Amino acid sequence: MTFGSGKYQYDYAEGWLKTPPGWEWGWIPAIACDSQDRVFVYSRSAHPLAVFDRDGNFIETWGEGVLTPMCAHGMHIDADDNVYCVDVTNHTIYKFNKAGQLMLTLGTYGQKTSVDGEPFNMPTDIDIASNGDLIVSDGYGNARVHRFSPEGRLLKSWGERGKGPGQFSISHHVRVDRFDRIWICDRENNRIQLFDLDGNYLEERSGLLRPNTAHFDRHADVVYIAELGRRISIMTLDGEVLAQWGRPQPSEVPGEFRGGPHGLWVDSHGDLYVGEVELGVAGRMHKYVLRK
């Protein structure tokens, strides 16, 4: 099966992920690739963070004794291969170095703030600005965005519940583009809002189907968006649609979606990885190989 259009056409790699014997996947909310194109799968399972090579072969697991099974949500890998994992249920975010050692914890395990308060009440995702500041979407218990120093000191927070500029109905995911604009997937408002580093509203991208995750191309001003409404969209940073696929109804067609696309990443080859979630059903992991 082929998906996409124009420069963004992909062959579906059916059966790509080689799950170790005896493992059962839960939801797969997040996925990311490091500089070696190792694929990190963050799932709600007995093995929350598992590492595979780009051919789908299992390498190792990370985070034993730190990450809690069944609590995975957002994840990010920075330019130095530090891995950030968001524990949505226990209100914490963990930073591991490239050797898998825990380097920083944001939040206090099991301790949440009041609704619409300061960090954290069920945080959802994290990304890094060009100056090293940490940007966190705090979106299930709160409707907030937080900016921290690289050492974890809270610098600024903004956001409230609603439908207007700077308001959120689940601030679900955060990414920072090369212009240091903060993109927040405002999922239940079917849009992505853009802010500067001081939290000033800039503009939005509307017409999306409950956007879960965004990812920026490292070689072009292009953003990939996973939408819970069973769609993948590829757009320019200005909002021009370059490619889309998916359908509103659940599908068993390989490469289409039974549940909702949630996590998304693109490796150095341009191949696209998507983690899927669905109520009552184990998650699935998809790989789309870019046609050259």
Backbone torsions as a table, in degrees:
resi	resn	phi	psi	omega
1	MET	NA	138.9	177.9
2	THR	-113.8	139.4	-178.8
3	PHE	-129.8	156.4	177.7
4	GLY	91.4	-167.5	-177.5
5	SER	-160.2	164.9	177.9
6	GLY	57.2	-131.0	178.5
7	LYS	-72.5	-10.8	-173.7
8	TYR	-114.9	65.5	174.8
9	GLN	-109.4	137.8	-172.3
10	TYR	-132.6	143.8	169.2
11	ASP	-96.9	134.8	-178.2
12	TYR	-79.5	128.3	-178.9
13	ALA	-93.6	79.2	-177.4
14	GLU	-66.1	135.0	179.0
15	GLY	73.2	19.7	-175.7
16	TRP	-62.1	-46.9	-173.0
17	LEU	-79.4	124.3	-179.3
18	LYS	-99.2	91.6	-177.4
19	THR	-68.2	130.5	178.0
20	PRO	-58.3	149.3	-179.0
21	PRO	-57.5	136.2	176.3
22	GLY	86.4	-9.5	178.9
23	TRP	-78.5	146.5	171.5
24	GLU	-127.2	125.4	178.9
25	TRP	-80.9	135.9	162.2
26	GLY	-92.1	-154.5	174.8
27	TRP	-58.0	150.7	176.1
28	ILE	-118.8	83.1	-175.3
29	PRO	-74.0	-23.5	-173.3
30	ALA	-146.0	150.6	178.1
31	ILE	-150.7	145.0	179.9
32	ALA	-154.7	156.0	178.8
33	CYS	-119.7	141.1	176.6
34	ASP	-91.9	-171.8	-176.0
35	SER	-67.7	-17.6	177.1
36	GLN	-92.9	4.4	-174.9
37	ASP	64.1	23.2	167.1
38	ARG	-71.1	141.3	-173.8
39	VAL	-104.5	118.1	179.7
40	PHE	-97.9	122.1	-178.3
41	VAL	-110.0	116.4	-177.9
42	TYR	-106.1	110.1	-169.3
43	SER	-131.0	162.6	175.0
44	ARG	-92.5	81.5	-175.1
45	SER	-151.8	-176.9	178.6
46	ALA	-69.8	-13.5	179.9
47	HIS	-126.5	80.2	-169.1
48	PRO	-58.4	-39.7	-177.0
49	LEU	-125.9	108.0	-178.0
50	ALA	-119.4	144.7	-175.1
51	VAL	-115.3	133.7	179.2
52	PHE	-129.4	158.2	170.5
53	ASP	-83.0	175.6	-173.4
54	ARG	-72.7	-8.6	173.4
55	ASP	-92.4	1.4	176.9
56	GLY	90.6	8.5	179.5
57	ASN	-83.2	135.4	-179.7
58	PHE	-68.0	137.0	177.5
59	ILE	-110.6	-57.4	-174.9
60	GLU	-168.3	174.4	171.1
61	THR	-115.8	155.2	179.1
62	TRP	-123.9	162.0	165.5
63	GLY	80.4	15.0	178.4
64	GLU	-59.2	134.8	-179.2
65	GLY	83.1	-7.0	178.2
66	VAL	-117.0	-57.8	-178.3
67	LEU	-76.6	138.2	-177.8
68	THR	-96.8	127.7	175.3
69	PRO	-56.0	143.2	174.3
70	MET	76.2	13.0	-177.3
71	CYS	-119.3	7.2	-175.5
72	ALA	-65.5	143.8	170.4
73	HIS	-142.7	-99.2	-176.7
74	GLY	-86.2	160.6	176.8
75	MET	-153.1	149.3	175.1
76	HIS	-146.5	144.7	172.1
77	ILE	-119.4	125.1	-176.1
78	ASP	-89.5	-175.7	-175.1
79	ALA	-66.5	-19.1	177.7
80	ASP	-98.7	12.0	179.6
81	ASP	67.2	21.4	167.2
82	ASN	-72.6	141.0	-175.8
83	VAL	-113.7	125.1	-179.7
84	TYR	-110.8	126.9	-178.6
85	CYS	-122.7	132.4	-179.2
86	VAL	-101.9	121.1	175.1
87	ASP	-96.3	98.2	-171.8
88	VAL	-68.4	-33.7	-174.6
89	THR	-78.3	-35.0	-176.3
90	ASN	-102.5	8.7	168.2
91	HIS	64.3	39.1	-177.7
92	THR	-136.0	157.4	175.4
93	ILE	-132.7	133.0	-175.8
94	TYR	-117.3	137.3	174.0
95	LYS	-111.4	122.6	174.6
96	PHE	-109.3	142.9	172.6
97	ASN	-78.8	179.6	-173.6
98	LYS	-69.2	-10.1	174.3
99	ALA	-94.6	1.3	178.7
100	GLY	87.4	11.3	179.7
101	GLN	-88.3	137.1	179.2
102	LEU	-70.6	125.0	-175.8
103	MET	-112.7	-28.0	-174.8
104	LEU	-157.1	142.2	172.9
105	THR	-126.1	126.8	172.1
106	LEU	-102.8	135.6	-177.8
107	GLY	87.4	169.7	179.0
108	THR	-115.0	125.0	-175.1
109	TYR	-52.8	126.3	175.5
110	GLY	77.4	0.8	-176.1
111	GLN	-112.5	118.8	179.4
112	LYS	-113.2	155.1	176.6
113	THR	-87.3	176.8	175.3
114	SER	-67.8	161.2	178.8
115	VAL	-59.8	134.0	-178.6
116	ASP	62.7	27.5	176.7
117	GLY	-99.1	-158.9	-179.1
118	GLU	-85.7	179.0	-170.7
119	PRO	-58.6	142.3	-14.7
120	PHE	-123.2	157.2	168.9
121	ASN	-138.1	88.1	-177.5
122	MET	63.3	66.4	178.5
123	PRO	-66.5	159.4	-172.5
124	THR	-119.9	-33.9	-175.2
125	ASP	-164.0	170.4	-178.3
126	ILE	-148.9	147.4	170.9
127	ASP	-147.5	175.5	-172.0
128	ILE	-122.3	129.6	173.8
129	ALA	-78.3	170.1	-176.3
130	SER	-65.2	-24.9	178.6
131	ASN	-89.0	4.9	179.3
132	GLY	92.7	-5.9	177.7
133	ASP	-63.8	146.6	-179.0
134	LEU	-98.4	127.6	-179.8
135	ILE	-112.4	124.6	-173.3
136	VAL	-123.5	131.4	168.9
137	SER	-91.2	129.5	-174.7
138	ASP	-120.4	81.5	-155.2
139	GLY	-114.0	-10.9	-179.0
140	TYR	-94.5	-52.2	175.0
141	GLY	-83.0	-30.1	176.4
142	ASN	-109.6	175.4	170.9
143	ALA	-130.9	61.8	-166.9
144	ARG	-132.9	164.3	168.4
145	VAL	-130.0	137.6	-178.1
146	HIS	-124.8	144.1	175.6
147	ARG	-118.2	125.2	-179.8
148	PHE	-116.3	155.4	167.9
149	SER	-69.7	165.5	177.8
150	PRO	-58.3	-24.6	180.0
151	GLU	-86.9	-5.9	176.8
152	GLY	100.1	16.9	177.7
153	ARG	-88.6	128.0	-179.1
154	LEU	-67.6	126.2	-178.8
155	LEU	-105.5	-36.6	-173.7
156	LYS	-165.6	148.8	173.9
157	SER	-136.8	150.2	174.6
158	TRP	-153.9	165.3	176.9
159	GLY	112.9	153.3	175.6
160	GLU	-156.4	170.8	-179.2
161	ARG	-75.8	142.4	178.2
162	GLY	149.0	-169.1	-175.7
163	LYS	-118.4	-3.5	-177.8
164	GLY	-85.3	-179.8	176.1
165	PRO	-59.0	132.2	-179.2
166	GLY	78.0	4.0	175.4
167	GLN	-110.2	153.7	-173.7
168	PHE	-135.0	148.4	164.5
169	SER	-121.1	81.0	-170.9
170	ILE	78.1	95.4	170.1
171	SER	-77.7	93.9	-160.2
172	HIS	-93.0	-24.9	-172.3
173	HIS	-160.4	147.8	179.5
174	VAL	-132.1	137.9	168.6
175	ARG	-140.7	148.3	179.9
176	VAL	-113.9	123.8	-177.5
177	ASP	-85.3	-178.5	-173.5
178	ARG	-70.3	-12.5	175.8
179	PHE	-94.3	9.6	-176.0
180	ASP	60.7	30.0	169.9
181	ARG	-88.0	135.6	-178.8
182	ILE	-92.9	121.2	178.1
183	TRP	-102.3	120.9	179.1
184	ILE	-113.7	120.3	173.2
185	CYS	-73.3	102.8	178.2
186	ASP	-89.8	80.1	-158.9
187	ARG	-59.7	-54.1	-173.2
188	GLU	-75.9	-8.3	169.5
189	ASN	-94.0	5.9	174.1
190	ASN	56.1	44.1	-178.1
191	ARG	-155.5	166.8	167.9
192	ILE	-117.3	127.9	176.9
193	GLN	-101.4	144.6	179.9
194	LEU	-113.4	137.3	-179.6
195	PHE	-134.6	158.8	167.6
196	ASP	-84.7	179.5	-174.4
197	LEU	-68.1	-16.7	177.4
198	ASP	-92.4	5.2	177.5
199	GLY	86.0	10.1	177.5
200	ASN	-77.7	130.0	179.9
201	TYR	-65.8	135.9	179.6
202	LEU	-110.5	-57.9	-177.0
203	GLU	-169.9	-176.3	179.2
204	GLU	-144.0	162.6	171.6
205	ARG	-115.3	114.0	-174.8
206	SER	-106.7	-177.7	177.6
207	GLY	77.0	16.1	179.9
208	LEU	-92.5	161.9	-177.5
209	LEU	-103.8	75.5	179.8
210	ARG	56.4	70.9	-176.7
211	PRO	-64.9	128.3	-179.8
212	ASN	-96.4	-42.4	-169.8
213	THR	-149.1	145.5	172.1
214	ALA	-125.3	153.0	178.0
215	HIS	-147.1	134.6	-177.7
216	PHE	-96.5	135.5	174.2
217	ASP	-64.4	135.5	-179.2
218	ARG	-79.9	-11.1	-175.8
219	HIS	-113.7	-11.3	-176.0
220	ALA	-149.5	160.7	178.5
221	ASP	-81.6	71.9	-175.6
222	VAL	-133.2	141.3	178.0
223	VAL	-122.1	136.8	176.7
224	TYR	-104.8	134.0	-174.1
225	ILE	-128.8	126.7	172.4
226	ALA	-95.3	123.8	-176.5
227	GLU	-113.3	131.7	-178.4
228	LEU	-61.4	-21.7	176.1
229	GLY	-75.7	29.0	173.6
230	ARG	63.2	46.4	179.7
231	ARG	-144.2	147.4	168.8
232	ILE	-112.4	131.4	175.9
233	SER	-122.2	139.7	174.2
234	ILE	-120.9	122.8	-173.2
235	MET	-134.8	159.7	165.7
236	THR	-71.6	165.7	178.5
237	LEU	-65.7	-18.2	177.5
238	ASP	-88.4	-2.9	174.7
239	GLY	102.4	3.4	176.8
240	GLU	-74.1	127.8	-179.0
241	VAL	-78.2	124.9	179.2
242	LEU	-99.9	-33.1	179.6
243	ALA	-163.2	150.2	175.1
244	GLN	-150.2	149.8	167.5
245	TRP	-153.7	161.4	-176.8
246	GLY	124.0	168.2	178.6
247	ARG	-144.5	154.1	-175.2
248	PRO	-63.4	-31.9	-175.9
249	GLN	-84.8	147.6	174.3
250	PRO	-56.5	138.8	-176.1
251	SER	-132.3	141.9	173.6
252	GLU	-100.2	4.1	177.4
253	VAL	-66.6	127.6	179.0
254	PRO	-52.9	127.0	-179.2
255	GLY	95.4	-14.8	171.7
256	GLU	-97.9	-177.8	-165.7
257	PHE	-121.1	127.3	172.6
258	ARG	-81.3	-41.8	175.9
259	GLY	-107.5	-139.9	-178.0
260	GLY	-117.7	134.2	171.4
261	PRO	-59.9	133.7	-175.4
262	HIS	-126.6	-64.6	175.9
263	GLY	-92.1	150.3	-178.0
264	LEU	-154.8	141.4	176.8
265	TRP	-154.3	155.9	176.1
266	VAL	-123.9	129.5	-178.4
267	ASP	-86.4	-176.6	-174.7
268	SER	-69.1	-16.1	177.6
269	HIS	-88.1	-5.9	-175.5
270	GLY	88.4	3.8	178.4
271	ASP	-76.5	145.2	-171.8
272	LEU	-109.9	131.4	178.3
273	TYR	-116.4	134.8	-177.3
274	VAL	-134.9	128.1	173.0
275	GLY	-98.3	139.4	-173.9
276	GLU	-116.8	146.2	175.0
277	VAL	-126.8	151.9	177.4
278	GLU	-160.0	132.8	-179.4
279	LEU	-58.9	127.8	174.3
280	GLY	79.0	0.9	-176.0
281	VAL	-134.1	145.8	176.5
282	ALA	-60.1	145.9	177.9
283	GLY	-69.7	168.3	177.6
284	ARG	-131.2	158.2	-177.8
285	MET	-122.8	127.1	-176.5
286	HIS	-117.8	145.4	172.0
287	LYS	-130.0	133.4	178.4
288	TYR	-120.5	121.6	-174.7
289	VAL	-95.1	121.4	-177.7
290	LEU	-65.8	130.8	175.5
291	ARG	-74.0	132.3	-178.7
292	LYS	-92.1	NA	NA
